[in-house]
Amino acid sequence: MELKKHENFLFFGAVTLLLALFFLPPIENRTEAEDAYSYALDVETQSFGQLLHRNHRLYHPFAKAVYLASGQERSFKVLVAFSGITAVAALVIFFFLCLRFTKGERWQGLAWTCCLAFSYGFWRYGREVEAYSLAWLVSLAVIACLFRSRPSWSQGVFFALLVVLALNFHRALGPPLAVTALSYLLLKKQWKPASIALISGVGIYFFAEEIAQSAPRAMPELREVVVPPEEVGIPRAGFEKKTFSVTSIPKAGIGLGGSLFGGNIVMSSNSLFEILQNKVFRYRFLHEERMMVRDVGRFQLWIWVSGFLATASLIGIAIKAFFEHRKFILATVRPEGGALLLGSLSYVGMIVVFEPGNPEMWVLGLPFFWLSIVMLFGDIFQRKVWIFVLFFGGTIYFGGVSLLKDVENDYHYATSELVRKKASNGDFYLLGTNNMVHVRYVRYQKNLRVISVLGGEKASSGYLEDVRAHLEVGGRVFVHQSYRDSFEDLESFLSREGLAVYSGADSAGGGEIHLETQE
């Protein structure tokens, strides 16, 4: 009895340590969270009906309900806390699912739970204003309900309802959860519940779509942003043609690797950054991540590289062990494991075809990934997985999460210092790029009239009439460094319009410039 008490105490201490390690590292640099400030602003300013985002319809209404219940003036910190709570709830369900594949061995289940918790994407976005935490919780809850139920025709309808509900928390959850549910029923030879689940699922899906379409239209994002006519010929930042190509596989490797290991630290290498920006991801603006790692020294980089190689070696050993024991593993796969594996493969296929290089889409699938790993490797490694946890968690911390502690290295914070400190609501803010992430960040801080001017002097100068009128009534006009960079001779261009440009303070490495009318 005393030994059992002692072990329970140790286990409780290990769980507490896991939660402490998950929450203690500060996350102040939110450069990667492209939608966070947009979501927070939408929750504050839009009605429930207007918050039905096309990719995750139910996240925003839930977030708004939490925000209103909190009674706080601003929503951002409330929604960060909400994400943290739902991420922990997802870890709890994941732990109990792991017990199904580890014969109830709780220390092994906790080790695999640490693998999910310390994956960069989970550690990073589990404390962010994003839809992922709630989506993880819902998807794991659906899987848990699926595996604990006794298949029947009524359960088939129930599964269909759960899957449609889940895909309305995040649309990308639909295919893997549908495949998992149908595969589970078919592997258990429950033909009638599977047929009912499929038919009712289609019906419930279209019924839900009809309801969503009848809701009020969401207000356009960034309502005061003015973008020049299309003939300027500048592509939208972040656009990628979503079709399969020969580059999809290596991009998928980078995307999955980014969701597991982070990897932003490699951009501290000039040569690797040039390759990634100019060769691999030309459609993305990686200078934001580049600023995040500007203080990384060679020693820290090599710590991450060493940890990554050690972790990769352990993964290689695991793969070797799998092939050596593959007949035993595959022979003992239960319907739950087979269904999970098929659901995970369907998700991988979907992402490889449509968004292989997007780490955030791989982040959404992390619970599927790790549950499949537990199912395949749980019996082989048992408690030895703790060795992997130590290397894996340390690597992610030094090369990923530790880079997020300094807000000064946040691209959007650093390059908007002047406008945040000096601008008043209604002032103008000019950008020389179509960097919508920066606009979202600034709009949450101030209610500004933001104008993206692409193509320099090729772009229409009609917006300057509004600028001049604003200046004449005592308003102020601020400029991002990208605006100045978009003109070969900004001073001459503005002089012809009766305006002058003055450099603002550049102490934070930004480049906002304050415009005034000429004397």
Secondary structure, 3 states (H helix, E strand, C coil): CHHHHHHHHHHHHHHHHHHHHHHCCCCCCCCCCCCHHHHHHHHHHCCCHHHCCCCCCCHHHHHHHHHHHHCCCCCHHHHHHHHHHHHHHHHHHHHHHHHHHCCCCHHHHHHHHHHHHCCHHHHHHCCCCCCHHHHHHHHHHHHHHHHHCCCCHHHHHHHHHHHHHHHHHCHHHHHHHHHHHHHHHHHCCCHHHHHHHHHHHHHHHHHHHHHHHHCCCCCCCCCCCECCCHHHCCCCCCCCCCCCCCCHHHHHHHHHHHHHHCCHHHHHCHHHHHHHHHHHCCCCCCHHHHHHCCCCCHHHHHHHHHHHHHHHHHHHHHHHHHHHCHHHHHHCCCHHHHHHHHHHHHHHHHHHHHCCCCHHHHHHCHHHHHHHHHHHHHHHHHHHHHHHHHHHHHHHHHHCHHHHCCHHHCHHHHCCHHHHHHCCCCCEEEECCCCHHHHHHHHHHCCCEEEECCCHHHCCCCHHHHHHHHHHCCCCEEECHHHHHCCCCHHHHHHCCCEEEEECCCCCCCCCEEEEECC
